[in-house]
Amino acid sequence: MKISRRTLLQMGSGLAAGSALAGMGGTGFAQTPQRWDMADEYGENALTGKASLYFIDELKKRIGDELDITYHGGGALGYRSVDHFDAVEDGAVPLAVTLATQLGGIDPLFDLTSLPFLVPTPDEAMRLWRIAKPEYARIFDEHNMVLLWAMPNPPSGIHGKRPIDAPDALKGLRIRTYDVNGTQTLVNAGAAPLQISWSDLVPQLSTGGIDAVLSSADGGVQLSIWDYLTDFTELNYAMGLFMAHVNKDAYESLSDSAKQAIQEVSDLTDEFNWKAMVATIEDSYGIMREHGMTVTQNPPAEVFDHLKAAGEGVHAAWVERVGDRGKAILDEFEKGRA
């Protein structure tokens, strides 16, 4: 009999639920600490790992042994970001940190933060997160999850074999993208993009399957991208979000004081994350330069004009897919710029 991944997840959910019930016990029995695994496709040295470990450490200070969270980076639990939504919803994994743009097939709102050139600064990325968070939280709630905190990806640029110093540098470029917005924008710009998950990226680079990568400078450092490519062009293309989300049943089984602590620490983690993201930008440039890469921080205006024009239809298509709720978020965001 063939067993689907969804069925396996549900089986895992049942085992997890059984363990949780056994730990909770009944009247007259001592409550044992809950133990959660936390999944991350990226590693502990990446920003998501640093954010997760900060969250775990700060929570431990407040609730002690009531909850024991074990972080599993580098996809060690066998899940990619695209798998996390189902895995956490069903309880196969209690907690995960997930690249939100991998969830656009579940709800197009998750593609918001990768709209090209929408947020020019980290402060604007934070403001957009705060505006959109209630709608993100509603989606997670409808799928048996609780949204906790976000880690912004540093601004995306292009790692390649030459700087992106003219629109022609994009023509036919075999470039990795991480979501549908980036793929369509670069198609419109004349490139030949491929959407590739993080864990599949190094094999594609090492075999010459791609010539360039749309990612942040920090992402390049995590990959030791200088082993494959020579240049990074700063574009401030987008600052996508990673979101931490927990299974609602696991969350609700905690004491009220523990749940309050989780919410308080989630707010602290947001603040920590934005500061950490900003700090990593120049640090990453320095590391890449130390390894012989050329970092181009001021490409010609015609490059930006070309890419912004390529992204205009992507913005319009996103609003059409999401509808009034997406338009309301963008309208509120634009008002704050006035």
N, C-alpha and C positions, 0 to 999 in steps of 0.2 A: 504494500500500500504506500503510495506516495504521500509524504507529509509536507505541507506547504510551510514556508517561513512563518506565515501568520499563525498557523497552528502551533508551530514550535514556540513562538512568542507567547501564545495563550497558555501552553503547557508550562512555560517558565513562570508565567503570571500566577498560575495556580500553586506552583511550588513556593513562590515568593509569598503569596498570601497565607499559605499554610504555615510557613516559618514565622510570619508576622504574628499570626494568631497564637502560635505556640509560645512566642515570646511575651505576648500580652497577658496571657493567663486569665484566670477568672478570679472571683472573689476569694480572698484568703491566700492568693499566690503572689509572690513578689514579681514585679515587672522587671524583666531583663532588658539590657540595653538593646536598642535596635541597631542593625548593621546595614548600611547602604553601600552599594558599589556605585561609583560615578564614572561614566564613560566619556572619553574625549578622543576624537580622531587625531588630535595634535598632541604634542608632547609636553612634559612638565617644564621644559625650558622655553616653550612658546608662551605667548601672552595668555592663552586660555589656561595653560597649566599653572602659570603664576597666579592668575585670578582664582582658579579652583582651590589651590593650596592656601591662599590667603583666606578665602571664604571658610574653608574647613578649620583652619587654625583659629580664626576669630570666633567661630561658632563654638568650638571646643572650650574656649575661655569662659563662655557664658553658660553652657549647659552641661559641661563635664562629660560624664560617661553615659548620659541618657541616649546619645546618638553617636555611633561610630561610623564615619564615612571614609571609605578607602577609594582614593583616586587611581584611575587606570588610564594612563595616557598612551598616545601612539596607537590607538585602535586596538589595545591589548585584549579587550573583551570581544573582539571580532565584529564590532559595529562601526560603520562609517556614519558621518553626519546624516546622510540621507536615510539611514536606518533608525536613528534615535527616536524620532517621533513615535513610530509604532512601538518600539521597544519600551519606552517609558510609559506610554499610554496603557499598554497591556501589563506593565509591572515586571517585564523580563529584566529590566534594569531600573532601579528606583530613581536614578538621577543622572542627568547628562548635560554637557555643554555642547551646543550645536550651532554650526554655521547656518544662520537663518535662511540665507538665500538658497540653501539646499531643500527648503520646504515649500518653495513656490508652487509645486504641484498640489500641495495640500490646500494652500490658500495663497493667492497672488499677493496679499498684503506683505508676505515675507520677502518679496522682491523690492520693497520700498527703498531700503538703504543702499541698494546697488544701482539705483537710477543714476545715470552718468552726470557728474558735476552738480549734483543736487546740494551737497553740503561742502562748502569750501574750507571749513575749519573744524577742529575738534569741538569747539564750543557749540557750533551749529549742529554737529552730530549728536551731542548730548541733548540739545534742545529738541531735536526731532525725536529722539528716543523717548523723552518725557511726554511729548505730545501723543505719540503713537502707542505708548506702553499699554494704556487701558484696552485698546483694541487687540493688541497682541495677547494680552492676558485673557481676554474673552475667548479667543480661539483656543488657547491651551485649556481653559476651563471646560469648554464644550467637549474636549477630548480627554477628560479625566486627568488633567495635569494642572500644576500651579507654576506660573512664571516667577522666577526669582530675580535675576540680574542679567546685565548684558556686558560684554566686552567688545569695544569697538576695534575693528581691524584698522591698523594704520593705513593712511591713504594709498590706494593702489597706483602703481606705475607699471612700466613694462621693462622686464628683464629680457635682453636679447643679445645678438651678436654684433650689434651696432646701435648707436643712439637713434632715437626716433626724432630726427632733426628736420624732417619734411614729410608732408602727407604721403609721398611716394614710398617712404620707408615702411609703410603699412601694407602696401600693395602685395597681395599673395602671401602675406606673412602667416606661417603656421604657428598660431599662438594659442596657448592654453587660456581658457576662461573658466570661471567658477559658477556661472549661472546664465539664465536665458537673456538677461539684460545685456550682459557683457558680450555674449555671443552675437546677438542681433546688432548691437552697436558696431562691433568690429566687422561684421559682414557688410554693414552699410558703409564702413570706412574703407572697404576694399581688401580687408584681410581674409585669411582662411582659418577661422577659429575652430577649436575643438574644446568642448566642455569636458574637463577631466577632474576627478576627485583628487584631493590632496595625497592620499595614500598611493595613487597610481601615477603620480607626477614624475618621480625619479626614474622609473622604468622608461617612460616616454622620452625623458631628456637623455638618458644614457644610450638609448637606441636610435636617437636622431628622429624620433617620431614628431617632435615639435622643435621650432627654432626660437621660441619666445614664450614668456609666461606673464600673464596679467596677475600681479600679486603685489603685496606690500614689500618694502625693503626688509622688514622683519621676517616676512615669509622667506625671502631669499636667503637670509642668514640661517634660518632653521634648516634650509635645504643644502647649505654650502653650495649655493648656486654658481659660485665662481669656478667650480669643477666642470661646468657645462657652458656657461655664458660669460660674456665679458663686460656688458653694459647694463646700467639701470637708468631709465629716464623717468624723472619725477613728473607725474601728471595730476596728482590729487584727483584721480578719476572718481573714486568712491570710497566710503568708509563703511563697509558692511559690518553687521553685528553678529556676534556669537551670543546665544541666549542659553542661560541655565534654567532647566525646567525639571520638576520633580513629579512623580506619580502622586495623584491626589489622595489615593487611599493610604499610601505610606505617610504622606504629610499629615493627614487628618488623624492618624493613629498616635501622633505625638501629643504630649501635654500642651495645654494652652500657653504655658510659659515658654516651651521650646519653640512653638510656632511663632510666637512674638519675637523671640530671639532670632529666628531665621529671617523674618522680615526686616528687623533692624540691621542685621549683618548684611543682608542683601543690599540695603541702601548704602552701607559703608563700602561694600564691594564695588558698587557702581562708581563711587568717588575714587577709590583706589585704582580702578581699571582705567579711567580716563587719564589720570596722572601717569600711570605706567605706560599707556599707549603713546602719549606725547613724548615722554622721555626716551622711548625706544627709537624714535625717528632718526635723530642725529647720530645716536649710538650705532644704529644699523648702517648708516652711510659710512661711518668711520671704519667699521669692520669690513665692509665690502671693499673700501679703498685699500685697506691693509692687505687684502688678498688680491690686489691687482686690478680690481674692477674700476671702470670709469663711471662716475655718477654725474648725470646731466640734470641740473636742477632748474634750468631756465630754457626749455626748448622754445623754438620760435612760435610766435603767436599764431601763425598759420596752422600749426599742428593742433592747437587747442580749437581753433575755429573749425577745422575739418572734423575733429572728433565730436565737438558739441553739435554740429549740424547732423552728424551721423546718429546722435542720440536723441534728437528731437522727436522722431517718430516713436522711439522706445518709451519716452515719457507719456505721450498721447495714448499709446496702446495699453500701458499700465493702468492709466486712469479709466479707460474703457473697460478693462477686465475687472477692476476692483469696484468701480461704481462710486456712489455718493460717499461712502465711508472713506475711501481713499482721497477723494477730492476735498472732503472736510479736513483731513489731516494736512494736506498740502496747503489749503487756504489758511489754516491757522499758522502753519509754519511761515508762510510768506508774509502774514501780518506782522510777525515778530521782526521781520527784516526792515520794516518801515521806520 
